[in-house]
Amino acid sequence: MAIIGPSGTGKSTVLRVIAGLVAADSGEILVQGKLRQGLAEDNLASSGIGMVFQQAALFDSLTVEENVGFLLYQHSTLNPAEIRVLVSQCLKTVGLPNIGDRYPAELSGGMRKRVSFARAILENPQNPDDTPNVLLYDEPTAGLDPIASTIIEDLVCKVRRTAGRGRSSVMVTHQESTIRRTAERVLFLYDGQVQWDRPMEEIDTTDNALVRQFFAGSVTGPIRVVD
């Protein structure tokens, strides 16, 4: 599912609430049918959620291997050699073999995004509950050139295909190519409300004025333009 809408409408906040990084003002959050109790930091049990942040959010002082394997280093009894093998497999999945010894500053923006992907999908063989069954993407193609964006979009689709049934993906994005190439369902958020929630294929045929204005990039319509 892609969550779209004008800037400042709370799209990234929705992801943070789902992830347990921010508390909801009201209502309930259910992740895979289970009610979330408190924030992620209040719950020692795994949330089963992987998140790819807009700016990749890698630790600058850690190598790529240490960044991707952070969960295993912190919450497993696997030895470093075992973790290294799992991290290497994940990096190959995202098309970045043999870069485990590099630091984030040595990578391009697109490579950092892919390292963030690898970290989000890494599984803990000692605890199946750590498997990220919900993947959250916050503007994964923001600031990337068209080719780098295509690589990321292909990766999103690849992860979805190889994950099998039971894994959900929620993405916040403004980029039309990303919406069309990765989303099955689109939710339009505006004025704090869900204004449209339909299959992606209906983007071009909907009579919803908000959606039509958004994809046309028009300054005329119900979406208020801030000068």
FENLINFEN-V793697 format. One record per residue. N is the residue number from 1. RES is the residue in one small letter. D_LAST is the distance of its C-alpha to the last C-alpha in Angstrom with 1 decimal. Layout:
BEGIN
n = [N;N]
res = [RES;RES]
d_last = [D_LAST;D_LAST]
END
This chain:
BEGIN
n = [1;2;3;4;5;6;7;8;9;10;11;12;13;14;15;16;17;18;19;20;21;22;23;24;25;26;27;28;29;30;31;32;33;34;35;36;37;38;39;40;41;42;43;44;45;46;47;48;49;50;51;52;53;54;55;56;57;58;59;60;61;62;63;64;65;66;67;68;69;70;71;72;73;74;75;76;77;78;79;80;81;82;83;84;85;86;87;88;89;90;91;92;93;94;95;96;97;98;99;100;101;102;103;104;105;106;107;108;109;110;111;112;113;114;115;116;117;118;119;120;121;122;123;124;125;126;127;128;129;130;131;132;133;134;135;136;137;138;139;140;141;142;143;144;145;146;147;148;149;150;151;152;153;154;155;156;157;158;159;160;161;162;163;164;165;166;167;168;169;170;171;172;173;174;175;176;177;178;179;180;181;182;183;184;185;186;187;188;189;190;191;192;193;194;195;196;197;198;199;200;201;202;203;204;205;206;207;208;209;210;211;212;213;214;215;216;217;218;219;220;221;222;223;224;225;226;227]
res = [m;a;i;i;g;p;s;g;t;g;k;s;t;v;l;r;v;i;a;g;l;v;a;a;d;s;g;e;i;l;v;q;g;k;l;r;q;g;l;a;e;d;n;l;a;s;s;g;i;g;m;v;f;q;q;a;a;l;f;d;s;l;t;v;e;e;n;v;g;f;l;l;y;q;h;s;t;l;n;p;a;e;i;r;v;l;v;s;q;c;l;k;t;v;g;l;p;n;i;g;d;r;y;p;a;e;l;s;g;g;m;r;k;r;v;s;f;a;r;a;i;l;e;n;p;q;n;p;d;d;t;p;n;v;l;l;y;d;e;p;t;a;g;l;d;p;i;a;s;t;i;i;e;d;l;v;c;k;v;r;r;t;a;g;r;g;r;s;s;v;m;v;t;h;q;e;s;t;i;r;r;t;a;e;r;v;l;f;l;y;d;g;q;v;q;w;d;r;p;m;e;e;i;d;t;t;d;n;a;l;v;r;q;f;f;a;g;s;v;t;g;p;i;r;v;v;d]
d_last = [30.4;26.8;24.1;20.8;17.5;13.8;13.3;14.1;16.3;19.5;21.1;22.5;23.5;25.6;27.4;28.1;29.5;31.7;32.9;33.8;31.6;29.7;31.3;30.0;29.4;31.5;33.4;35.5;35.1;37.8;38.2;40.8;42.1;42.6;40.9;39.1;40.5;38.4;36.5;37.7;39.1;41.2;42.9;45.4;45.8;43.8;40.7;41.2;37.6;36.4;32.8;31.2;28.3;25.2;26.5;30.1;31.0;34.4;36.6;36.7;40.3;41.7;42.8;41.5;44.7;44.2;40.6;41.5;44.6;43.1;43.9;47.4;48.1;47.0;48.3;51.3;54.7;54.5;55.8;53.6;55.4;54.6;50.9;50.8;52.1;49.6;46.7;48.1;48.2;44.6;43.4;45.4;43.7;40.3;41.9;42.2;45.9;47.5;44.5;45.4;46.4;43.1;40.4;36.6;35.9;38.2;36.3;33.4;30.2;31.6;35.0;33.5;31.9;35.3;37.1;34.7;35.8;39.4;39.1;37.5;40.3;43.3;46.0;48.5;51.9;53.3;50.9;49.8;47.4;45.3;44.6;40.9;40.9;37.2;34.9;31.2;28.9;25.5;23.6;27.0;25.8;22.5;22.7;26.0;27.1;28.2;31.8;31.2;29.0;31.9;34.3;32.3;32.0;35.7;36.4;34.6;36.7;39.8;39.6;39.1;42.2;44.4;43.7;45.3;44.9;43.6;40.6;37.1;33.9;30.4;27.5;23.8;22.2;19.3;21.7;23.2;26.5;27.0;26.5;28.8;31.4;31.7;30.8;33.3;31.1;27.4;25.7;22.2;20.6;17.8;17.5;20.5;22.7;24.3;23.2;25.4;28.3;30.3;32.2;30.2;32.1;30.5;27.0;27.9;29.7;27.7;26.5;24.0;20.7;18.6;20.6;20.7;17.0;16.6;19.4;18.5;15.1;13.9;10.6;13.0;14.8;15.1;12.7;9.6;6.3;3.8;0.0]
END
